[in-house]
Amino acid sequence: MKLIIAIVQDKDSNRLSGALVKENYRATKLASTGGFLRAGNTTFMIGVEDHQVEGVMSVIRNSCKVREQLVTPVTPMSGTTDSYLPLPVEVQVGGATVFVMPVDRFEHF
């Protein structure tokens, strides 16, 4: 058995949730916050049998797309900010960060 932990951007959350339900995969959704952009994320915890891992990975790949977004960098913590002029920077957001871990024991009460 495996535990899949998928961290996705909130914009992809509903699409992924619906796709997992459609494919009969059960998941637990947790609200989380990303460190880099400090934006809302959703973390999915999905328990599956070993042979189901690739099916779940396919659902995640098809539901969570990478896209470009303009963000304004945060003010530097050190030094003077008199000459600091934050300009928007284009970064890639979205997609998914996925961890697959072995499960030694599972019980449902």
N, CA, C and O atoms as a MOPAC input file, in Angstrom:
PM7 MOZYME 1SCF
protein

 N      0.84200 1    -1.17500 1     0.00000 1
 C      0.00000 1     0.00000 1     0.00000 1
 C      0.89000 1     1.24200 1     0.00000 1
 O      1.98900 1     1.22800 1     0.55400 1
 N      0.40000 1     2.32400 1    -0.63100 1
 C      1.14000 1     3.58100 1    -0.72900 1
 C      0.26800 1     4.73700 1    -0.24500 1
 O     -0.95900 1     4.69900 1    -0.33500 1
 N      0.94200 1     5.76300 1     0.27100 1
 C      0.29200 1     7.02400 1     0.59600 1
 C      0.83700 1     8.06200 1    -0.36500 1
 O      2.04300 1     8.31000 1    -0.40700 1
 N     -0.05400 1     8.67000 1    -1.13900 1
 C      0.33400 1     9.72200 1    -2.07300 1
 C     -0.06300 1    11.04700 1    -1.45300 1
 O     -1.22400 1    11.25300 1    -1.09900 1
 N      0.90200 1    11.94300 1    -1.32100 1
 C      0.64300 1    13.28900 1    -0.82800 1
 C      0.88200 1    14.22300 1    -2.00300 1
 O      2.00300 1    14.32000 1    -2.50400 1
 N     -0.16400 1    14.91200 1    -2.44600 1
 C     -0.07700 1    15.81700 1    -3.59300 1
 C     -0.41700 1    17.23100 1    -3.13900 1
 O     -1.49700 1    17.48200 1    -2.60500 1
 N      0.51800 1    18.15100 1    -3.35600 1
 C      0.31400 1    19.55100 1    -2.99800 1
 C      0.05300 1    20.30300 1    -4.29900 1
 O      0.90500 1    20.34100 1    -5.18800 1
 N     -1.13100 1    20.90000 1    -4.40100 1
 C     -1.53500 1    21.57400 1    -5.64000 1
 C     -2.00800 1    22.98800 1    -5.33400 1
 O     -2.40800 1    23.28900 1    -4.20900 1
 N     -1.95800 1    23.84300 1    -6.33400 1
 C     -2.45100 1    25.20300 1    -6.17100 1
 C     -3.96900 1    25.16600 1    -6.03200 1
 O     -4.63400 1    24.32600 1    -6.63900 1
 N     -4.51400 1    26.08300 1    -5.22500 1
 C     -5.95900 1    26.10700 1    -4.99900 1
 C     -6.76100 1    26.14700 1    -6.30000 1
 O     -7.85600 1    25.58900 1    -6.36200 1
 N     -6.23300 1    26.79900 1    -7.33700 1
 C     -6.95000 1    26.89100 1    -8.62200 1
 C     -7.15800 1    25.52700 1    -9.25000 1
 O     -8.09600 1    25.35000 1   -10.02800 1
 N     -6.30400 1    24.55000 1    -8.93300 1
 C     -6.41700 1    23.20700 1    -9.49600 1
 C     -7.16600 1    22.24500 1    -8.56500 1
 O     -7.47900 1    21.12000 1    -8.95400 1
 N     -7.44600 1    22.68200 1    -7.36000 1
 C     -7.98600 1    21.80200 1    -6.33500 1
 C     -9.32100 1    21.16000 1    -6.70800 1
 O     -9.47400 1    19.94200 1    -6.61000 1
 N    -10.28100 1    21.97000 1    -7.13400 1
 C    -11.60400 1    21.42300 1    -7.45900 1
 C    -11.55400 1    20.48200 1    -8.65200 1
 O    -12.24100 1    19.46000 1    -8.66900 1
 N    -10.74700 1    20.82100 1    -9.64800 1
 C    -10.61200 1    19.96500 1   -10.82700 1
 C    -10.03900 1    18.60600 1   -10.42900 1
 O    -10.53600 1    17.56600 1   -10.86000 1
 N     -8.98300 1    18.62200 1    -9.59900 1
 C     -8.37000 1    17.36700 1    -9.16700 1
 C     -9.32500 1    16.57200 1    -8.30200 1
 O     -9.44900 1    15.35900 1    -8.47300 1
 N    -10.00100 1    17.22800 1    -7.38000 1
 C    -10.95000 1    16.53600 1    -6.50400 1
 C    -12.02900 1    15.83300 1    -7.31800 1
 O    -12.34100 1    14.67000 1    -7.06400 1
 N    -12.59400 1    16.53000 1    -8.28700 1
 C    -13.61900 1    15.93000 1    -9.13600 1
 C    -13.09900 1    14.76500 1    -9.95300 1
 O    -13.78800 1    13.75800 1   -10.11700 1
 N    -11.88000 1    14.89700 1   -10.46700 1
 C    -11.29000 1    13.81900 1   -11.27100 1
 C    -11.00400 1    12.58900 1   -10.41600 1
 O    -11.19900 1    11.46200 1   -10.87300 1
 N    -10.54700 1    12.79000 1    -9.18800 1
 C    -10.29500 1    11.64800 1    -8.30100 1
 C    -11.58800 1    10.91500 1    -7.97400 1
 O    -11.62400 1     9.68500 1    -7.97400 1
 N    -12.65100 1    11.66500 1    -7.69600 1
 C    -13.95700 1    11.04800 1    -7.40600 1
 C    -14.45800 1    10.27800 1    -8.61900 1
 O    -14.96100 1     9.16100 1    -8.49200 1
 N    -14.31700 1    10.88600 1    -9.80300 1
 C    -14.76700 1    10.23800 1   -11.04200 1
 C    -14.05900 1     8.90500 1   -11.26400 1
 O    -14.66600 1     7.96000 1   -11.76700 1
 N    -12.78400 1     8.82100 1   -10.89400 1
 C    -12.00800 1     7.60000 1   -11.07300 1
 C    -12.06400 1     6.67100 1    -9.85000 1
 O    -11.33800 1     5.68000 1    -9.78000 1
 N    -12.93100 1     7.00500 1    -8.89600 1
 C    -13.15100 1     6.19200 1    -7.68200 1
 C    -11.94100 1     6.10900 1    -6.75700 1
 O    -11.70900 1     5.07400 1    -6.13100 1
 N    -11.16500 1     7.19500 1    -6.66600 1
 C    -10.08200 1     7.27500 1    -5.69200 1
 C    -10.56200 1     8.15000 1    -4.54200 1
 O    -11.10200 1     9.23500 1    -4.76000 1
 N    -10.36400 1     7.67700 1    -3.33100 1
 C    -10.75900 1     8.43900 1    -2.15300 1
 C     -9.57400 1     9.27000 1    -1.67600 1
 O     -8.43700 1     8.79800 1    -1.67200 1
 N     -9.84300 1    10.50200 1    -1.27700 1
 C     -8.76800 1    11.39700 1    -0.85200 1
 C     -9.24000 1    12.26800 1     0.30700 1
 O    -10.43300 1    12.52400 1     0.47200 1
 N     -8.28900 1    12.70900 1     1.09100 1
 C     -8.53900 1    13.69100 1     2.13800 1
 C     -7.89100 1    14.99900 1     1.70700 1
 O     -6.71900 1    15.01800 1     1.33200 1
 N     -8.65500 1    16.10100 1     1.75800 1
 C     -8.14900 1    17.41400 1     1.36200 1
 C     -7.80700 1    18.22500 1     2.59800 1
 O     -8.57700 1    18.27900 1     3.55700 1
 N     -6.63700 1    18.85500 1     2.56200 1
 C     -6.21100 1    19.73400 1     3.64300 1
 C     -5.82900 1    21.09100 1     3.05900 1
 O     -5.17100 1    21.15500 1     2.02000 1
 N     -6.23600 1    22.17500 1     3.71700 1
 C     -5.81300 1    23.50900 1     3.29000 1
 C     -4.36700 1    23.70200 1     3.72700 1
 O     -4.00100 1    23.32900 1     4.84200 1
 N     -3.54200 1    24.28100 1     2.86000 1
 C     -2.13900 1    24.53800 1     3.19100 1
 C     -1.70200 1    25.83000 1     2.50200 1
 O     -2.39700 1    26.35000 1     1.62900 1
 N     -0.54900 1    26.33300 1     2.90700 1
 C     -0.02600 1    27.57200 1     2.34300 1
 C      1.37700 1    27.34300 1     1.82700 1
 O      2.21200 1    26.75600 1     2.51600 1
 N      1.64000 1    27.81100 1     0.60300 1
 C      2.97000 1    27.67100 1     0.02500 1
 C      3.94100 1    28.67500 1     0.62500 1
 O      3.54600 1    29.77600 1     1.00900 1
 N      5.19700 1    28.30000 1     0.70300 1
 C      6.20800 1    29.15900 1     1.29400 1
 C      6.73300 1    30.22200 1     0.35200 1
 O      7.00500 1    31.34000 1     0.79000 1
 N      6.88600 1    29.91500 1    -0.92600 1
 C      7.50200 1    30.84600 1    -1.86100 1
 C      6.57800 1    32.01400 1    -2.19300 1
 O      6.95300 1    33.17400 1    -2.01700 1
 N      5.38900 1    31.71700 1    -2.66500 1
 C      4.45000 1    32.78200 1    -3.04500 1
 C      3.47200 1    33.11300 1    -1.92700 1
 O      2.68100 1    34.04900 1    -2.04900 1
 N      3.52000 1    32.36000 1    -0.85400 1
 C      2.59300 1    32.52300 1     0.26300 1
 C      1.13800 1    32.49900 1    -0.21500 1
 O      0.28500 1    33.23800 1     0.27600 1
 N      0.89400 1    31.63700 1    -1.17300 1
 C     -0.43600 1    31.51400 1    -1.76200 1
 C     -1.10200 1    30.24400 1    -1.25300 1
 O     -0.43800 1    29.32300 1    -0.77900 1
 N     -2.41300 1    30.21200 1    -1.36000 1
 C     -3.16500 1    29.05900 1    -0.90700 1
 C     -2.90400 1    27.82900 1    -1.74200 1
 O     -2.88000 1    27.88600 1    -2.97200 1
 N     -2.71000 1    26.72300 1    -1.06300 1
 C     -2.54000 1    25.42100 1    -1.69600 1
 C     -3.54200 1    24.46500 1    -1.08700 1
 O     -4.15800 1    24.76100 1    -0.06300 1
 N     -3.69800 1    23.33800 1    -1.71300 1
 C     -4.47700 1    22.24200 1    -1.15500 1
 C     -3.59700 1    21.00700 1    -1.17000 1
 O     -2.96700 1    20.69700 1    -2.18100 1
 N     -3.55600 1    20.30700 1    -0.05600 1
 C     -2.78600 1    19.07900 1     0.04400 1
 C     -3.76600 1    17.91100 1     0.06000 1
 O     -4.68000 1    17.86100 1     0.88300 1
 N     -3.56300 1    16.98000 1    -0.85800 1
 C     -4.39300 1    15.78100 1    -0.94200 1
 C     -3.60900 1    14.60900 1    -0.37400 1
 O     -2.44300 1    14.41500 1    -0.71600 1
 N     -4.23900 1    13.83300 1     0.48600 1
 C     -3.65700 1    12.58300 1     0.98300 1
 C     -4.50900 1    11.45200 1     0.42000 1
 O     -5.71200 1    11.37600 1     0.66900 1
 N     -3.85500 1    10.57200 1    -0.34700 1
 C     -4.56800 1     9.52100 1    -1.07300 1
 C     -3.91200 1     8.18600 1    -0.75800 1
 O     -2.73400 1     7.98700 1    -1.05800 1
 N     -4.65500 1     7.28000 1    -0.16200 1
 C     -4.14600 1     5.94400 1     0.12200 1
 C     -4.60300 1     4.98000 1    -0.96300 1
 O     -5.79800 1     4.86600 1    -1.23400 1
 N     -3.64800 1     4.28000 1    -1.58700 1
 C     -3.98600 1     3.34900 1    -2.66900 1
 C     -3.11600 1     2.09800 1    -2.59300 1
 O     -2.07900 1     2.07900 1    -1.93000 1
 N     -3.55700 1     1.07500 1    -3.27700 1
 C     -2.74100 1    -0.12200 1    -3.43500 1
 C     -1.60600 1     0.18700 1    -4.41600 1
 O     -1.70800 1     1.11100 1    -5.22200 1
 N     -0.53800 1    -0.58600 1    -4.33900 1
 C      0.64700 1    -0.32900 1    -5.16800 1
 C      0.31700 1    -0.22400 1    -6.66100 1
 O      0.85400 1     0.64400 1    -7.35000 1
 N     -0.55400 1    -1.09400 1    -7.16200 1
 C     -0.86200 1    -1.09800 1    -8.59000 1
 C     -1.70800 1     0.10400 1    -9.02900 1
 O     -1.87900 1     0.32500 1   -10.22800 1
 N     -2.23700 1     0.87700 1    -8.08300 1
 C     -3.06900 1     2.03700 1    -8.41700 1
 C     -2.28200 1     3.34700 1    -8.47700 1
 O     -2.83100 1     4.37300 1    -8.88000 1
 N     -1.02000 1     3.33100 1    -8.08900 1
 C     -0.23100 1     4.55900 1    -8.01400 1
 C     -0.16600 1     5.26700 1    -9.35800 1
 O     -0.40000 1     6.47400 1    -9.41800 1
 N      0.13800 1     4.56600 1   -10.42500 1
 C      0.26400 1     5.21200 1   -11.73700 1
 C     -1.05900 1     5.80000 1   -12.20800 1
 O     -1.06300 1     6.83500 1   -12.87300 1
 N     -2.17400 1     5.16800 1   -11.88100 1
 C     -3.48100 1     5.72200 1   -12.23400 1
 C     -3.73700 1     7.04600 1   -11.53800 1
 O     -4.23600 1     7.98600 1   -12.15700 1
 N     -3.40000 1     7.13200 1   -10.25200 1
 C     -3.56600 1     8.38400 1    -9.50800 1
 C     -2.62000 1     9.44900 1   -10.05800 1
 O     -3.01000 1    10.60600 1   -10.21200 1
 N     -1.38400 1     9.06300 1   -10.35300 1
 C     -0.42200 1    10.01400 1   -10.89900 1
 C     -0.92000 1    10.58800 1   -12.22600 1
 O     -0.72900 1    11.77300 1   -12.50100 1
 N     -1.54400 1     9.76800 1   -13.03200 1
 C     -2.09500 1    10.22600 1   -14.30700 1
 C     -3.21700 1    11.23700 1   -14.08500 1
 O     -3.29200 1    12.24600 1   -14.78600 1
 N     -4.08200 1    10.97200 1   -13.12100 1
 C     -5.16900 1    11.90400 1   -12.79800 1
 C     -4.59200 1    13.24000 1   -12.33300 1
 O     -5.08700 1    14.29700 1   -12.72700 1
 N     -3.56000 1    13.20300 1   -11.50600 1
 C     -2.93200 1    14.43500 1   -11.01400 1
 C     -2.30100 1    15.20300 1   -12.17400 1
 O     -2.48700 1    16.41500 1   -12.29000 1
 N     -1.55700 1    14.50400 1   -13.03300 1
 C     -0.91300 1    15.16700 1   -14.18600 1
 C     -1.93600 1    15.85900 1   -15.08900 1
 O     -1.69400 1    16.96300 1   -15.57600 1
 N     -3.06800 1    15.20900 1   -15.30600 1
 C     -4.08200 1    15.75800 1   -16.20700 1
 C     -4.89400 1    16.88400 1   -15.57700 1
 O     -5.51500 1    17.66800 1   -16.29500 1
 N     -4.90100 1    16.97700 1   -14.26400 1
 C     -5.73300 1    17.96400 1   -13.57200 1
 C     -4.97900 1    19.20800 1   -13.13100 1
 O     -5.59200 1    20.25800 1   -12.93400 1
 N     -3.66600 1    19.11400 1   -12.97100 1
 C     -2.87700 1    20.20500 1   -12.40200 1
 C     -1.87700 1    20.70500 1   -13.43200 1
 O     -0.87400 1    20.04600 1   -13.70300 1
 N     -2.14700 1    21.85200 1   -13.99500 1
 C     -1.32500 1    22.39400 1   -15.07200 1
 C     -0.42100 1    23.51300 1   -14.58200 1
 O     -0.80500 1    24.30300 1   -13.71800 1
 N      0.78300 1    23.57600 1   -15.13800 1
 C      1.72000 1    24.66200 1   -14.85500 1
 C      1.32500 1    25.86000 1   -15.70600 1
 O      0.97500 1    25.70700 1   -16.87600 1
 N      1.37900 1    27.05800 1   -15.11700 1
 C      1.07300 1    28.28200 1   -15.85300 1
 C      1.98600 1    29.41300 1   -15.38300 1
 O      2.61300 1    29.31200 1   -14.32900 1
 N      2.05800 1    30.47500 1   -16.15800 1
 C      2.88800 1    31.63300 1   -15.82200 1
 C      2.04200 1    32.65000 1   -15.05800 1
 O      0.86200 1    32.83700 1   -15.35500 1
 N      2.66100 1    33.30700 1   -14.06900 1
 C      1.95600 1    34.31300 1   -13.28900 1
 C      2.93200 1    35.42700 1   -12.92100 1
 O      4.09200 1    35.16000 1   -12.60600 1
 N      2.46700 1    36.66800 1   -12.96100 1
 C      3.29600 1    37.79800 1   -12.54700 1
 C      3.16200 1    37.99500 1   -11.03800 1
 O      2.05000 1    38.06300 1   -10.51300 1
 N      4.29100 1    38.08500 1   -10.34800 1
 C      4.29200 1    38.34700 1    -8.90700 1
 C      5.27600 1    39.46500 1    -8.61200 1
 O      6.26700 1    39.64400 1    -9.32100 1
 N      4.99000 1    40.20900 1    -7.56600 1
 C      5.89700 1    41.26300 1    -7.13400 1
 C      6.71800 1    40.72300 1    -5.97500 1
 O      6.14500 1    40.28700 1    -4.97600 1
 N      8.04500 1    40.73800 1    -6.07800 1
 C      8.88400 1    40.21600 1    -5.01000 1
 C      8.67300 1    41.00300 1    -3.71600 1
 O      8.31900 1    42.18200 1    -3.74600 1
 N      8.89500 1    40.33400 1    -2.57900 1
 C      8.76800 1    40.99000 1    -1.28300 1
 C      9.97200 1    41.89300 1    -1.05100 1
 O     11.02800 1    41.69000 1    -1.64900 1
 N      9.81400 1    42.88500 1    -0.18700 1
 C     10.89000 1    43.82200 1     0.13000 1
 C     12.02000 1    43.08800 1     0.83500 1
 O     11.75600 1    42.24300 1     1.69100 1
 N     13.28500 1    43.38900 1     0.49700 1
 C     14.39600 1    42.71100 1     1.16000 1
 C     14.42100 1    43.02200 1     2.65300 1
 O     14.06800 1    44.12000 1     3.08200 1
 N     14.85200 1    42.02000 1     3.44200 1
 C     14.85800 1    42.16000 1     4.89700 1
 C     16.02900 1    42.99100 1     5.39600 1
 O     15.92000 1    43.60600 1     6.45700 1
 N     17.12800 1    43.03300 1     4.68800 1
 C     18.30500 1    43.75100 1     5.17300 1
 C     18.62400 1    44.93200 1     4.26100 1
 O     18.22100 1    44.95300 1     3.09800 1
 N     19.33500 1    45.89500 1     4.78500 1
 C     19.74700 1    47.04200 1     3.98000 1
 C     18.64100 1    48.06400 1     3.87000 1
 O     17.56400 1    47.90100 1     4.44300 1
 N     18.91200 1    49.09800 1     3.14100 1
 C     17.92100 1    50.15200 1     2.97200 1
 C     16.97500 1    49.80300 1     1.84700 1
 O     17.33500 1    49.09700 1     0.90400 1
 N     15.78800 1    50.29800 1     1.95600 1
 C     14.78300 1    50.04000 1     0.91900 1
 C     14.53600 1    51.28700 1     0.08100 1
 O     13.63200 1    51.31000 1    -0.75500 1
 N     15.35200 1    52.34000 1     0.30900 1
 C     15.15100 1    53.58100 1    -0.44000 1
 C     15.29100 1    53.38000 1    -1.94400 1
 O     14.51700 1    53.93600 1    -2.72400 1
 N     16.27200 1    52.59000 1    -2.34700 1
 C     16.51600 1    52.39600 1    -3.77900 1
 C     15.87900 1    51.12300 1    -4.32400 1
 O     16.05300 1    50.79500 1    -5.49800 1
 N     15.14700 1    50.41000 1    -3.48300 1
 C     14.52800 1    49.15000 1    -3.91300 1
 C     13.21100 1    49.43800 1    -4.61700 1
 O     12.30100 1    50.01700 1    -4.02300 1
 N     13.10500 1    49.04000 1    -5.87400 1
 C     11.89100 1    49.23500 1    -6.65900 1
 C     11.40600 1    47.86400 1    -7.11800 1
 O     11.93900 1    47.30900 1    -8.07900 1
 N     10.40100 1    47.31600 1    -6.43800 1
 C      9.94400 1    45.97600 1    -6.82100 1
 C      9.22500 1    45.98000 1    -8.15900 1
 O      8.23200 1    46.68600 1    -8.33800 1
 N      9.72600 1    45.19900 1    -9.08600 1
 C      9.08900 1    45.04400 1   -10.38600 1
 C      8.49900 1    43.64400 1   -10.47700 1
 O      9.09800 1    42.68500 1    -9.98900 1
 N      7.34500 1    43.52100 1   -11.09000 1
 C      6.75300 1    42.18200 1   -11.22700 1
 C      7.68000 1    41.23700 1   -11.98800 1
 O      8.35100 1    41.63000 1   -12.94200 1
 N      7.69700 1    39.99200 1   -11.54400 1
 C      8.50900 1    38.95400 1   -12.15500 1
 C      7.57900 1    37.81800 1   -12.56900 1
 O      6.66700 1    37.45200 1   -11.82800 1
 N      7.81300 1    37.26800 1   -13.74600 1
 C      6.99300 1    36.14800 1   -14.20900 1
 C      7.56900 1    34.84300 1   -13.66700 1
 O      8.74900 1    34.55200 1   -13.86200 1
 N      6.73100 1    34.05600 1   -12.98300 1
 C      7.16000 1    32.77400 1   -12.42300 1
 C      6.17000 1    31.69300 1   -12.83900 1
 O      5.02700 1    31.98100 1   -13.19400 1
 N      6.62800 1    30.44600 1   -12.78900 1
 C      5.74000 1    29.31800 1   -13.06000 1
 C      5.02800 1    28.93200 1   -11.76900 1
 O      5.65600 1    28.79400 1   -10.71900 1
 N      3.72300 1    28.76000 1   -11.85700 1
 C      2.91700 1    28.31400 1   -10.72300 1
 C      2.04800 1    27.15400 1   -11.19100 1
 O      1.97500 1    26.85300 1   -12.38200 1
 N      1.40500 1    26.52300 1   -10.25100 1
 C      0.52400 1    25.41300 1   -10.58200 1
 C      1.28700 1    24.10700 1   -10.63700 1
 O      2.36000 1    23.97200 1   -10.05000 1
 N      0.72900 1    23.16400 1   -11.33800 1
 C      1.33100 1    21.84100 1   -11.34700 1
 C      1.07300 1    21.16700 1   -10.00900 1
 O      0.11200 1    21.50300 1    -9.31600 1
 N      1.90800 1    20.23800 1    -9.65000 1
 C      1.74000 1    19.52500 1    -8.38100 1
 C      3.09500 1    19.05800 1    -7.88400 1
 O      3.98400 1    18.71500 1    -8.66300 1
 N      3.22800 1    19.05400 1    -6.57600 1
 C      4.37400 1    18.42300 1    -5.92400 1
 C      3.83100 1    17.16500 1    -5.26900 1
 O      2.92200 1    17.23500 1    -4.44300 1
 N      4.38300 1    16.01700 1    -5.63400 1
 C      3.80500 1    14.73800 1    -5.21200 1
 C      4.85400 1    13.88300 1    -4.51300 1
 O      5.98000 1    13.73800 1    -4.99000 1
 N      4.46600 1    13.32600 1    -3.38300 1
 C      5.29900 1    12.38000 1    -2.63600 1
 C      4.55700 1    11.04900 1    -2.59100 1
 O      3.35700 1    11.01600 1    -2.32000 1
 N      5.26300 1     9.95800 1    -2.85300 1
 C      4.68200 1     8.61800 1    -2.75200 1
 C      5.48200 1     7.86500 1    -1.70300 1
 O      6.69300 1     7.68700 1    -1.83800 1
 N      4.78700 1     7.42100 1    -0.64700 1
 C      5.45700 1     6.76500 1     0.48000 1
 C      4.83700 1     5.41000 1     0.77700 1
 O      3.63000 1     5.22600 1     0.62200 1
 N      5.65700 1     4.47000 1     1.20100 1
 C      5.11300 1     3.17300 1     1.57600 1
 C      4.32400 1     3.27200 1     2.88300 1
 O      4.64700 1     4.07400 1     3.76000 1
 N      3.29400 1     2.45100 1     2.99600 1
 C      2.47800 1     2.39200 1     4.21200 1
 C      2.66000 1     1.01000 1     4.82400 1
 O      2.37400 1    -0.00500 1     4.19000 1
 N      3.13700 1     0.98600 1     6.05500 1
 C      3.34100 1    -0.29000 1     6.74400 1
 C      2.03800 1    -0.85600 1     7.29800 1
 O      1.85500 1    -2.07100 1     7.37100 1
 N      1.14600 1     0.03500 1     7.68400 1
 C     -0.09100 1    -0.43900 1     8.30500 1
 C     -1.19500 1     0.56600 1     8.04700 1
 O     -0.97700 1     1.77700 1     8.09200 1
 N     -2.39800 1     0.04000 1     7.77300 1
 C     -3.57100 1     0.88500 1     7.56000 1
 C     -4.74200 1     0.26300 1     8.29500 1
 O     -4.99300 1    -0.93600 1     8.17500 1
 N     -5.45500 1     1.07600 1     9.05300 1
 C     -6.67400 1     0.60900 1     9.73800 1
 C     -7.75600 1     1.64200 1     9.56900 1
 O     -7.49400 1     2.84300 1     9.63100 1
 N     -8.96000 1     1.18800 1     9.35600 1
 C    -10.11400 1     2.08700 1     9.21700 1
 C    -11.14900 1     1.66500 1    10.25000 1
 O    -11.60000 1     0.52000 1    10.23300 1
 N    -11.53300 1     2.56100 1    11.14300 1
 C    -12.50000 1     2.23700 1    12.20500 1
 C    -13.82600 1     2.87300 1    11.94100 1
 O    -14.75700 1     2.70800 1    12.72800 1

